């Protein structure tokens, strides 16, 4: 895992309720992510198959990773 604030690329595999997503990282790891506040505010849609940029949780948690950009 990367350290705090290092962006990581991944692909959205599944959309879940409450704007949460299952994302497969380029390394093959499957993690749970939520949509960042600015993406919610600007109503940017993320769908299955989209390439996204993530910021991983600084404490190594698997459920508190943020999607910060759609590529």
DSSP file (Angstrom, degrees, kcal/mol; ACC not computed):
  #  RESIDUE AA STRUCTURE BP1 BP2  ACC     N-H-->O    O-->H-N    N-H-->O    O-->H-N    TCO  KAPPA ALPHA  PHI   PSI    X-CA   Y-CA   Z-CA
    1    1 A X              0   0    0      0, 0.0     2,-0.1     0, 0.0     0, 0.0   0.000 360.0 360.0 360.0 150.8    0.0    0.0    0.0
    2    2 A X        -     0   0    0      1,-0.1     3,-0.1     4,-0.1    58,-0.1  -0.384 360.0-104.6 -84.9 166.1    1.0    3.6   -0.6
    3    3 A X    >   -     0   0    0      1,-0.2     3,-1.5    -2,-0.1    53,-0.2  -0.217  60.7 -50.5 -82.6-179.8    1.5    6.2    2.0
    4    4 A X  T 3  S+     0   0    0      1,-0.2    -1,-0.2    54,-0.2    53,-0.1  -0.165 119.4   4.0 -55.8 138.2   -0.9    9.1    2.6
    5    5 A X  T 3  S+     0   0    0     51,-0.5     2,-0.7     1,-0.2    -1,-0.2   0.551  86.0 134.6  65.4  13.1   -2.1   11.2   -0.3
    6    6 A X    <   -     0   0    0     -3,-1.5    50,-0.6    50,-0.1    -1,-0.2  -0.839  56.0-127.5 -88.8 121.2   -0.4    9.2   -3.0
    7    7 A X  E     -A   55   0A   0     -2,-0.7     2,-0.4    48,-0.1    48,-0.2  -0.382  24.4-164.7 -70.8 146.5   -2.9    8.8   -5.8
    8    8 A X  E     -A   54   0A   0     46,-2.1    46,-3.3    -2,-0.1     2,-0.3  -0.968  14.1-129.4-129.8 143.6   -3.6    5.2   -7.1
    9    9 A X  E     +A   53   0A   0     -2,-0.4    17,-1.5    44,-0.2     2,-0.3  -0.709  36.4 152.6 -95.0 146.7   -5.3    4.2  -10.3
   10   10 A X  E     -AB  52  25A   0     42,-2.0    42,-2.6    -2,-0.3     2,-0.4  -0.942  37.2-115.7-157.5 177.9   -8.1    1.6  -10.4
   11   11 A X  E     -AB  51  24A   0     13,-2.3    13,-2.7    -2,-0.3     2,-0.3  -0.989  30.4-117.4-127.4 133.2  -11.2    0.5  -12.2
   12   12 A X  E     + B   0  23A   0     38,-2.4    37,-2.3    -2,-0.4    11,-0.2  -0.534  33.9 172.3 -71.2 126.6  -14.8    0.5  -10.8
   13   13 A X  E     +     0   0A   0      9,-3.2     2,-0.3     1,-0.3    10,-0.2   0.761  62.9  11.4-103.8 -35.3  -16.1   -3.0  -10.7
   14   14 A X  E     - B   0  22A   0      8,-1.5     8,-2.6    33,-0.1     2,-0.5  -0.997  60.7-139.0-150.3 139.6  -19.4   -2.6   -8.8
   15   15 A X  E     - B   0  21A   0     -2,-0.3     6,-0.2     6,-0.2     2,-0.2  -0.877  26.2-172.5 -99.8 130.1  -21.7    0.2   -7.7
   16   16 A X  E  >  - B   0  20A   0      4,-3.0     4,-0.8    -2,-0.5     3,-0.4  -0.689  32.5 -79.5-115.1 167.6  -23.2   -0.1   -4.2
   17   17 A X  T >4 S+     0   0    0     -2,-0.2     3,-0.6     1,-0.2    -1,-0.2  -0.193 108.8  35.3 -62.7 161.1  -25.8    2.0   -2.3
   18   18 A X  T 34 S-     0   0    0      1,-0.2    -1,-0.2    16,-0.0    -2,-0.0   0.820 131.4 -67.7  64.8  35.4  -24.8    5.3   -0.7
   19   19 A X  T 34 S+     0   0    0     -3,-0.4    16,-1.4     1,-0.2     2,-0.3   0.853  95.6 140.5  53.7  41.9  -22.3    6.3   -3.4
   20   20 A X  E <<  -BC  16  34A   0     -4,-0.8    -4,-3.0    -3,-0.6     2,-0.3  -0.844  30.1-167.5-110.0 152.7  -19.9    3.5   -2.5
   21   21 A X  E     -BC  15  33A   0     12,-2.7    12,-3.0    -2,-0.3     2,-0.6  -0.979  24.1-130.2-140.7 148.0  -18.0    1.5   -5.1
   22   22 A X  E     -BC  14  32A   0     -8,-2.6    -9,-3.2    -2,-0.3    -8,-1.5  -0.901  35.5-169.6 -95.3 126.9  -15.9   -1.7   -5.3
   23   23 A X  E     -BC  12  31A   0      8,-2.8     8,-2.7    -2,-0.6     2,-0.6  -0.954  19.4-145.2-124.6 136.3  -12.7   -0.8   -7.1
   24   24 A X  E     -BC  11  30A   0    -13,-2.7   -13,-2.3    -2,-0.4     6,-0.2  -0.895  23.3-141.2 -98.0 120.3  -10.0   -3.1   -8.5
   25   25 A X  E >   -B   10   0A   0      4,-3.0     3,-1.9    -2,-0.6   -15,-0.2  -0.294  26.8-106.1 -73.6 164.8   -6.5   -1.5   -8.2
   26   26 A X  T 3  S+     0   0    0    -17,-1.5    -1,-0.1     1,-0.3   -16,-0.1   0.763 122.5  60.5 -62.6 -24.1   -4.0   -1.9  -10.9
   27   27 A X  T 3  S-     0   0    0      2,-0.1    -1,-0.3     1,-0.0   -17,-0.1   0.546 122.4-107.0 -79.9  -7.1   -2.1   -4.3   -8.6
   28   28 A X  S <  S+     0   0    0     -3,-1.9     2,-0.2     1,-0.3    -2,-0.1   0.376  73.7 138.3  99.6  -4.1   -5.2   -6.5   -8.6
   29   29 A X        -     0   0    0     -5,-0.1    -4,-3.0     1,-0.0     2,-0.5  -0.548  46.9-138.5 -78.8 140.0   -6.4   -5.8   -5.1
   30   30 A X  E     +C   24   0A   0     -6,-0.2     2,-0.3    -2,-0.2    -6,-0.2  -0.880  31.0 169.1-101.1 123.2  -10.2   -5.3   -4.5
   31   31 A X  E     -C   23   0A   0     -8,-2.7    -8,-2.8    -2,-0.5     2,-0.4  -0.870  33.7-118.3-132.1 164.6  -11.1   -2.4   -2.2
   32   32 A X  E     +C   22   0A   0     30,-1.9    33,-1.0    -2,-0.3     2,-0.3  -0.882  36.9 178.7-103.9 133.1  -14.2   -0.5   -1.1
   33   33 A X  E     -Cd  21  65A   0    -12,-3.0   -12,-2.7    -2,-0.4     2,-0.3  -0.891  18.5-147.1-133.0 159.8  -14.3    3.3   -1.8
   34   34 A X  E     -Cd  20  66A   0     31,-2.5    33,-2.5    -2,-0.3     2,-0.3  -0.867  33.3 -97.3-122.4 163.2  -16.6    6.2   -1.4
   35   35 A X  E     - d   0  67A   0    -16,-1.4    33,-0.1    -2,-0.3     5,-0.0  -0.623  41.4-115.6 -82.5 133.0  -17.1    9.3   -3.6
   36   36 A X     >  -     0   0    0     31,-2.0     4,-1.8    -2,-0.3     3,-0.3  -0.236  25.6-110.8 -65.8 156.4  -15.2   12.4   -2.5
   37   37 A X  H  > S+     0   0    0      1,-0.2     4,-2.7     2,-0.2     5,-0.2   0.853 115.3  52.4 -59.6 -41.1  -17.1   15.5   -1.4
   38   38 A X  H  > S+     0   0    0      1,-0.2     4,-2.1     2,-0.2    -1,-0.2   0.854 108.5  51.7 -67.1 -32.6  -16.2   17.7   -4.4
   39   39 A X  H  4>S+     0   0    0     -3,-0.3     5,-2.4    28,-0.2    -1,-0.2   0.874 112.1  46.5 -70.3 -36.0  -17.4   14.9   -6.8
   40   40 A X  H ><5S+     0   0    0     -4,-1.8     3,-1.1     3,-0.2    -2,-0.2   0.922 111.7  51.4 -67.2 -43.9  -20.7   14.7   -5.0
   41   41 A X  H 3<5S+     0   0    0     -4,-2.7    -2,-0.2     1,-0.3    -1,-0.2   0.895 115.1  40.8 -61.4 -42.3  -21.1   18.5   -5.0
   42   42 A X  T 3<5S-     0   0    0     -4,-2.1    -1,-0.3    -5,-0.2    -2,-0.2   0.351 109.6-124.7 -90.3   6.0  -20.5   18.8   -8.7
   43   43 A X  T < 5 +     0   0    0     -3,-1.1     2,-0.6     1,-0.2    -3,-0.2   0.886  41.2 176.6  53.3  48.9  -22.6   15.7   -9.4
   44   44 A X      < -     0   0    0     -5,-2.4     2,-0.3    -6,-0.1    -1,-0.2  -0.744  22.3-137.7 -84.2 123.0  -19.9   13.8  -11.3
   45   45 A X        -     0   0    0     -2,-0.6     2,-0.4    25,-0.0    -5,-0.0  -0.616  15.5-165.4 -86.1 139.0  -21.3   10.3  -12.2
   46   46 A X        -     0   0    0     -2,-0.3     2,-0.3     4,-0.0     6,-0.0  -0.993  13.0-179.1-121.7 127.4  -19.1    7.2  -11.8
   47   47 A X    >   -     0   0    0     -2,-0.4     3,-1.9     1,-0.1   -35,-0.2  -0.761  39.8 -70.0-123.2 170.0  -20.3    4.0  -13.5
   48   48 A X  T 3  S+     0   0    0     -2,-0.3   -35,-0.2     1,-0.3     3,-0.1  -0.330 118.5  26.5 -60.8 133.7  -19.0    0.5  -13.8
   49   49 A X  T 3  S+     0   0    0    -37,-2.3    -1,-0.3     1,-0.3     2,-0.1   0.277  86.5 136.1  96.7  -9.7  -15.9    0.2  -15.9
   50   50 A X    <   -     0   0    0     -3,-1.9   -38,-2.4   -39,-0.1     2,-0.4  -0.447  55.3-126.9 -71.1 142.1  -14.7    3.8  -15.3
   51   51 A X  E     -A   11   0A   0    -40,-0.2    20,-2.9    -2,-0.1     2,-0.3  -0.771  37.3-174.6 -84.2 133.2  -11.0    4.4  -14.6
   52   52 A X  E     -AE  10  70A   0    -42,-2.6   -42,-2.0    -2,-0.4     2,-0.5  -0.891  27.2-129.4-131.8 159.4  -10.6    6.4  -11.3
   53   53 A X  E     -AE   9  69A   0     16,-2.9    15,-2.4    -2,-0.3    16,-1.3  -0.942  32.9-166.5-107.8 129.0   -8.0    8.0   -9.2
   54   54 A X  E     -AE   8  67A   0    -46,-3.3   -46,-2.1    -2,-0.5     2,-0.5  -0.798  22.6-148.9-117.5 154.4   -8.0    7.1   -5.5
   55   55 A X  E     -AE   7  66A   0     11,-2.3    11,-2.2    -2,-0.3   -48,-0.1  -0.989  30.0-138.8-117.7 118.4   -6.5    8.3   -2.3
   56   56 A X        -     0   0    0    -50,-0.6   -51,-0.5    -2,-0.5     2,-0.1  -0.359  27.3 -90.9 -77.5 155.5   -6.0    5.4    0.0
   57   57 A X    >   -     0   0    0      4,-0.5     3,-1.4     1,-0.1    -1,-0.1  -0.435  29.2-137.8 -63.9 132.3   -6.7    5.6    3.8
   58   58 A X  T 3  S+     0   0    0      1,-0.3   -54,-0.2    -2,-0.1    -1,-0.1   0.692 102.2  53.2 -69.4 -16.9   -3.6    6.6    5.6
   59   59 A X  T 3  S-     0   0    0    -56,-0.1    -1,-0.3     2,-0.0    -2,-0.1   0.387 117.7-108.2 -98.3   2.8   -4.2    4.0    8.4
   60   60 A X    <   +     0   0    0     -3,-1.4    -2,-0.1     1,-0.2     2,-0.1   0.624  62.6 156.5  85.5  12.5   -4.5    1.1    5.9
   61   61 A X        -     0   0    0      1,-0.1    -4,-0.5     3,-0.1    -1,-0.2  -0.390  38.6-145.8 -70.8 151.3   -8.3    0.6    6.2
   62   62 A X  S    S+     0   0    0      1,-0.1   -30,-1.9    -6,-0.1     3,-0.2   0.510  90.7  47.3 -96.2  -5.0  -10.0   -1.1    3.3
   63   63 A X  S    S+     0   0    0      1,-0.1    -1,-0.1   -32,-0.1   -32,-0.0   0.407  97.7  64.7-118.2   2.9  -13.3    0.8    3.5
   64   64 A X        +     0   0    0     -3,-0.1     2,-0.3   -31,-0.1   -31,-0.1  -0.157  65.5 129.9-120.7  40.8  -12.4    4.4    3.8
   65   65 A X  E     -d   33   0A   0    -33,-1.0   -31,-2.5    -3,-0.2     2,-0.4  -0.740  48.2-136.9 -93.6 143.5  -10.7    5.1    0.5
   66   66 A X  E     -dE  34  55A   0    -11,-2.2   -11,-2.3    -2,-0.3     2,-0.7  -0.827   5.1-142.6-107.3 137.7  -11.8    8.1   -1.6
   67   67 A X  E     +dE  35  54A   0    -33,-2.5   -31,-2.0    -2,-0.4   -13,-0.2  -0.880  27.7 170.1 -89.7 116.9  -12.4    8.4   -5.3
   68   68 A X  E     +     0   0A   0    -15,-2.4     2,-0.3    -2,-0.7   -14,-0.2   0.634  57.2  18.3-106.9 -17.3  -11.1   11.8   -6.1
   69   69 A X  E     - E   0  53A   0    -16,-1.3   -16,-2.9   -30,-0.0     2,-0.5  -0.983  58.5-138.2-156.9 142.7  -11.2   11.9   -9.9
   70   70 A X  E       E   0  52A   0     -2,-0.3   -18,-0.2   -18,-0.2   -25,-0.0  -0.893 360.0 360.0 -98.2 126.9  -12.7   10.1  -12.9
   71   71 A X              0   0    0    -20,-2.9   -19,-0.2    -2,-0.5    -1,-0.1   0.439 360.0 360.0 -95.3 360.0  -10.2    9.5  -15.7
